[in-house]
């Protein structure tokens, strides 16, 4: 059965929206269907953005067994960071991806290219690559946009799929169903804002995490 992967990142312009979708599809293909990326943008309304959207995205995160967080930009997207920290409280295996070749943050040379407070978490793999280098390498001798997109996203998806395999092989912090159940209940309470899950929904989530 495919593992549902929450795909977190900016979704505010056409580059974000199309790029997210292309990479998600490429990951599903590269993993032969073992990983099924779940995109919040697929179910968010284009207007009337209110707290119900926040709660819906949190519920989607809770229902996944793994997560990918897009850490591009000179400053990380604040919503993505909130979702990442929530995922870590749930002990979700997480892959942090950065295709932005700019080095931003306060870490020493050789550290992650983002704020130090977003590094050092368990069951997390950081994957950085230079999007310009990948693009230019596949661009050479090609004028076919469709082929270029397939090659670029195919390479990125292969690397991300390997990282997903690695992080999912790491031992969990919480294992007994009773312990994990308590963690989920506490996180739901801490998130607040009217977020609620039924007992049946929570049971299904825990079974998917523990299978």
C-alpha positions in Angstrom: 0.0 0.0 0.0 1.3 3.5 -0.9 2.5 5.7 1.9 0.7 9.1 1.9 3.3 11.9 1.8 2.3 15.4 2.8 3.9 17.8 0.3 4.4 21.2 2.1 5.6 24.4 0.4 4.5 27.7 -1.0 1.5 27.6 -3.3 0.9 31.3 -4.0 1.9 31.6 -7.7 1.9 29.6 -10.9 5.5 28.5 -10.4 4.7 27.1 -7.0 1.5 25.4 -8.1 2.8 23.8 -11.3 6.2 23.0 -9.8 4.6 21.3 -6.8 2.4 19.2 -9.0 5.1 18.2 -11.5 7.5 17.1 -8.7 4.7 15.2 -6.8 3.8 13.3 -10.0 7.5 12.6 -10.6 8.0 11.2 -7.1 5.0 8.9 -7.5 6.4 7.6 -10.8 10.0 7.3 -9.5 8.8 5.3 -6.4 6.6 3.0 -8.6 3.6 4.2 -6.6 5.1 3.4 -3.2 4.8 7.1 -2.2 1.7 9.1 -2.9 2.3 12.9 -2.4 -0.7 14.8 -1.1 -0.9 18.4 -2.2 -2.8 20.9 -0.1 -3.3 23.1 -3.2 -5.5 20.4 -4.7 -8.3 21.0 -2.3 -7.8 24.7 -1.1 -10.3 27.3 -2.5 -8.8 30.2 -4.4 -10.5 32.8 -2.2 -12.2 33.3 1.2 -9.2 32.0 3.0 -10.0 31.4 6.6 -9.1 29.2 9.6 -11.0 26.3 8.1 -8.3 26.1 5.4 -5.6 26.0 8.2 -7.5 23.2 9.9 -8.0 21.3 6.7 -4.3 21.4 6.0 -3.4 20.2 9.5 -5.9 17.3 9.1 -4.2 16.4 5.8 -0.8 16.4 7.6 -2.2 14.2 10.4 -3.5 11.7 7.9 -0.2 11.2 6.2 2.6 8.8 7.1 5.6 10.8 5.8 6.2 14.4 4.7 8.2 16.5 2.3 8.9 20.2 3.1 10.0 22.6 0.5 12.7 24.9 2.1 13.3 27.2 -0.9 13.6 31.0 -0.6 15.8 33.6 1.1 13.5 33.2 4.1 11.6 30.0 4.6 7.8 30.1 4.1 6.3 30.5 7.6 3.4 28.2 7.0 5.7 25.4 5.8 7.9 25.8 9.0 4.8 25.6 11.2 3.7 22.4 9.4 7.3 21.0 9.7 7.4 21.6 13.5 4.0 20.0 13.8 5.2 16.9 11.8 8.1 16.6 14.1 5.9 16.6 17.2 4.0 13.7 15.5 7.3 12.0 14.8 6.5 11.9 11.0 9.5 10.9 8.9 10.4 14.1 7.0 12.5 15.1 4.0 13.6 18.7 3.7 14.3 19.7 0.1 16.0 22.9 -1.2 16.6 23.6 -4.9 17.4 27.2 -4.3 21.2 27.7 -4.8 21.4 30.7 -2.5 22.9 30.0 0.9 20.7 31.7 3.5 20.6 31.4 7.3 22.9 31.6 10.3 24.7 28.2 10.2 28.4 27.6 9.8 30.0 26.6 6.5 28.8 23.0 5.7 25.6 23.5 7.7 22.1 23.6 6.2 21.4 26.7 4.1 18.6 27.9 6.4 17.9 29.1 9.9 19.6 26.9 12.6 16.3 26.4 14.5 15.0 24.3 11.5 17.8 21.7 11.7 18.7 18.9 14.0 15.4 17.1 14.3 15.2 13.3 14.5 13.9 11.2 11.6 14.7 14.0 9.1 16.8 14.0 6.0 17.9 17.3 4.4 18.4 17.3 0.6 19.9 20.3 -1.1 20.6 20.6 -4.8 21.4 23.4 -7.3 18.3 23.8 -9.5 20.2 26.0 -12.0 22.9 23.4 -12.4 20.4 20.6 -12.9 18.4 22.7 -15.4 21.4 23.8 -17.4 22.8 20.2 -17.5 19.6 18.8 -19.0 19.1 21.9 -21.2 22.2 21.2 -23.2 21.3 20.2 -26.8 17.6 20.1 -26.1 14.8 22.4 -27.3 12.0 20.1 -26.3 10.3 21.6 -23.2 8.4 18.5 -22.3 11.5 16.4 -22.4 13.4 18.9 -20.4 10.7 19.0 -17.7 10.6 15.2 -17.6 14.4 14.9 -17.3 14.8 17.6 -14.6 11.9 16.5 -12.4 12.9 12.8 -13.0 16.3 13.5 -11.6 15.0 15.4 -8.6 12.3 12.7 -7.9 14.9 9.9 -7.9 17.0 11.8 -5.2 13.9 12.6 -3.1 12.6 9.0 -3.4 16.0 7.7 -2.1 15.7 10.2 0.8 12.2 9.1 1.6 13.4 5.5 1.7 16.2 6.5 4.0 14.1 8.4 6.4 11.3 5.8 6.5 14.0 3.3 7.5 14.8 5.2 10.7 13.4 3.8 14.0 10.4 5.7 15.4 10.4 7.6 18.6 7.0 6.3 19.5 5.8 2.8 18.7 3.1 1.3 20.9 -0.3 2.4 19.6 -1.3 3.8 23.0 1.8 6.0 23.2 1.4 7.3 19.6 -2.3 7.9 20.3 -1.5 10.1 23.2 1.0 12.1 21.1 -1.6 12.7 18.4 -4.3 13.7 20.9 -1.9 16.2 22.5 -0.8 17.7 19.2 -4.5 18.1 18.2 -5.2 19.9 21.4 -2.1 22.1 21.1 -3.0 23.1 17.5 -6.4 24.2 18.7 -8.4 26.5 16.4 -11.4 24.1 16.3 -9.4 21.2 14.8 -11.2 18.0 15.6 -11.0 14.4 14.6 -13.4 11.6 15.4 -12.3 8.5 17.2 -12.8 6.5 13.9 -10.6 9.0 12.0 -7.9 8.9 14.7 -8.0 5.1 14.8 -7.5 4.9 11.0 -4.6 7.4 11.2 -2.8 5.3 13.9 -3.3 2.1 12.0 -1.8 3.6 8.9 1.2 4.9 10.9 1.8 1.6 12.6 1.4 -0.8 9.7 
